[in-house]
Amino acid sequence: MTRGRALALALALASVELACVTSRPRGETAPIRVPGVRLEEYDVRLEGAPAERFGADELPGHTLNPVEQATLDAAVASTGAVAKLALSRLAHELARTAPSRFNIPTSLVDGLLAWNGIVDPPPYVSIVEIPASGGDCINAPGERTCQRAIAELIAQVQGHVTGGSWRVGAGAVRLEDGSTRILVAALEPAVTLEPVPSALPVGGRARVSGALLGGRTSPRLDIIDPSGQWRSTPLAGSGGFAGEFACDQGKGAYKVEIFAEGSHGPEVVANFPIVCGGTPASDVHVVIEHVEDGADIRAIERANFELLNRARAQRGLEALEWSDEAAAVARGHSVDMLENNYIGHRSPTTGDVAARFERAGVPAAIARENIARGYGPRGIHDSLMNSPGHRVNILAADVTHVGVGAVVGPPESNVEGAPRPIILTQNYFTAPGADLPDKPVAALQADVNADRKARGLPAVKWDKQISALAQGLADGHAAGAIDAARAKFKQQLEAVEYKRIGQSEVVAATYKQLREYEVWTQAIDADVVGVGVAKLGGEQEGSIVLVILLVYR
């Protein structure tokens, strides 16, 4: 958009569903070259001191220059939003360090959010640049050219800031070529958080408390420690919530995230790093991906697939198999989000991931989903890996297949060179029965007794003869001939010594569910036990039937 001599661009920096944490992921691998996606990498040194506490909006020494103050006043007056000093320092540093007004790297924004003590999802950023010939807008914002530029910038801000629930900040710098860059950062908090220290000694603890906003419910605290181990705990409280963070796994940066249930399902409401036994890093590693015209969208999907399998391999996990069917489901959801202008797991038209799988005829015992908005496969992957809730899906041990579906959106502005975002969905799943061992009865008997030993329970007394009877019933279910199998079972019982027999039949989607069946966690007073296991066909294809016979003599 061109008006006068100022160029304005509004960028929606909503990566990874809603948020992510900064810096280069541990064990980062070499970038994947994708046709039509150009890469740049560099490091940015941040100015000033890091915020001592997250959520406090206290940054001593930061003052706004004249054009920043004028821009902020105009933004507040026109939208009703609330000015926040931390957002203004973020905006100033972003104006200073952003390589281009068209493609602001997510990693840079994430680093600045952490540096300024902001826990909220990435902001919407509106930018205007005034040529050197436009005068000294930094110190003389009342000049006509400057006023015109500010007015255009505020028009961009009004496009997405809708009232007093929003927070805004303004930043402006003179660039090396003499032009002036003015920037407004705006976000709508999903949570109010009591101040949390940005750094603690090893062994230190901090209370994590606050309240959800916008009708959100069911908060939980997710943490990745410096070794990459993830843990999740519910946050207690009615209305508000409270929990505790502990530097209990040594020195380093811990990634902290608060999740909640929102209108589109689970979402990130707060995301921030806490450094244990040190101080926050003063530089940010930046990767810029430029999606060019004609970019190979299928190559983008496959690159993201390769990156997630690299991450699994680094942690000793099995590689996931590619699924064309899941990719088609994922691609459809990405298109739906683009066309209907939302980022979320629950679609107004297609429902949640389970509904989409069912509609597509893809049987899934377990289904997981990640969604992201970014500017390239690597940036999207890094953001997902830096987010505890999304990272756990990438590294899940209970899935076997994944499909990645992406769509490239139109340029985010009609300004020449404006970036084109990628909307990407990852659909992970395990087909029913996919985890069934080659010798399921022997495996189940060994696993059940190992689990019982760990619980302090006596081993089950398995009996081959009784297991053969149970297997006959299981095979009858699998073949769709259960009546004949039961008739044969009654005949075979004549050769069995017993006073009474207890029988259970269970259908499950996974072997893991059979192993965790509640009967195995209880005292079993039968003299001997037999089990039979088989895969079903027909409408329940892939599901597993378990037959248990408890014999009392």
Secondary structure as UniProt FT lines:
FT   STRAND          2..3
FT   TURN            4..5
FT   STRAND          6..12
FT   TURN            17..18
FT   TURN            26..27
FT   TURN            35..36
FT   STRAND          37..45
FT   STRAND          53..54
FT   TURN            60..61
FT   HELIX           66..79
FT   STRAND          82..83
FT   HELIX           85..97
FT   HELIX           106..115
FT   TURN            116..117
FT   STRAND          124..130
FT   HELIX           132..134
FT   TURN            137..139
FT   TURN            141..142
FT   HELIX           144..158
FT   TURN            159..160
FT   TURN            164..165
FT   STRAND          167..174
FT   TURN            176..177
FT   STRAND          180..187
FT   STRAND          191..193
FT   STRAND          196..197
FT   STRAND          199..200
FT   TURN            202..203
FT   STRAND          205..212
FT   TURN            214..215
FT   STRAND          217..224
FT   TURN            226..227
FT   STRAND          230..234
FT   STRAND          240..246
FT   STRAND          252..262
FT   TURN            263..264
FT   STRAND          265..276
FT   STRAND          283..291
FT   TURN            293..294
FT   HELIX           297..314
FT   TURN            315..316
FT   STRAND          321..322
FT   HELIX           324..340
FT   TURN            348..350
FT   HELIX           353..360
FT   STRAND          366..374
FT   HELIX           377..385
FT   HELIX           388..394
FT   STRAND          401..408
FT   TURN            416..417
FT   STRAND          422..430
FT   TURN            432..435
FT   HELIX           440..455
FT   HELIX           464..479
FT   HELIX           482..492
FT   HELIX           493..495
FT   STRAND          500..508
FT   HELIX           511..515
FT   HELIX           518..521
FT   STRAND          528..535
FT   HELIX           538..540
FT   TURN            541..542
FT   STRAND          544..552
//
